[in-house]
Amino acid sequence: MSIYFISDLHLDENRPEITQAFFDFLRGPAAGAEALYILGDFFEAWIGDDDDAPLIEEVVRELSHYSGTGVELYLMHGNRDFLLGTDFAQRTGAVLLQDPTTLTLAGRQVLLMHGDSLCTRDEEYMTFRRQARDPNWQQGLLAKPLEERRAIAAQIRAASKAMNSRKAEDIMDVTPEEVERVMREYNVNTLIHGHTHRPGRHPFSLDDAAAERIVLGDWDRNAWSLKASGETLELMHWPIG
């Protein structure tokens, strides 16, 4: 059986074609898989597990059915859905992963990350990330009424788009030195992450040994997945719609 890795679907009620493409993926290529790992930014925004939006309920039903077939389902927080909690995980039959997480894959130790923590040159974002991952800040936000949280999420998205439009491309990509530092810390030669929306496979040398950074793509015009089967890792994409 195969193991699949995806990230950055940014599911949103205004993009139903992405949601449908994901459901088609569950019923098609990923049906009968050993495991599915979703490495962050599954949703465009997440305002709390008590969100009763129709999209959420639809996704819960699909994921619950999917995990009920025996597929191991794993979720990692992203920079858009860092408030995903245990209630959502329980309802979908998923396991919430720490970022980073290691696992043995294709005969090697692999490090899984969302990827935003690797973008250390983006100081403005790193400041926001520290705030957003603070438990006290999160509790304060979750204590607000749903409608207020929806408004705050919209403001954060708008501010993020405005800030990113002014930044140089390299600032929003990973910092090579941080990639190497983290891989040394976890003693791995393969890193799989998303976040940057720059899919590809990047071989390099780490301490005189062969290493590789595999970047998952965002679901926009194309859907992206990394398929692990036996000793093979295959980065795949196909058109949406």
Secondary structure, 3 states (H helix, E strand, C coil): CCEEEECCCCECCCCHHHHHHHHHHHHCCCCCCCEEEEECCCECCCCCCCCCCHHHHHHHHHHHHHHHCCCEEEEECCCCCCCCCHHHHHHHCEEEECCCEEEEECCEEEEECCCHHHCCCCHHHHHHHHHHCCHHHHHHHHCCCHHHHHHHHHHHHHHHHHHHCCCCHHHHCCCHHHHHHHHHHCCCCEEEECCCCCCEEEEEEECCEEEEEEECCCCCCEEEEEEEECCEEEEEEEECC
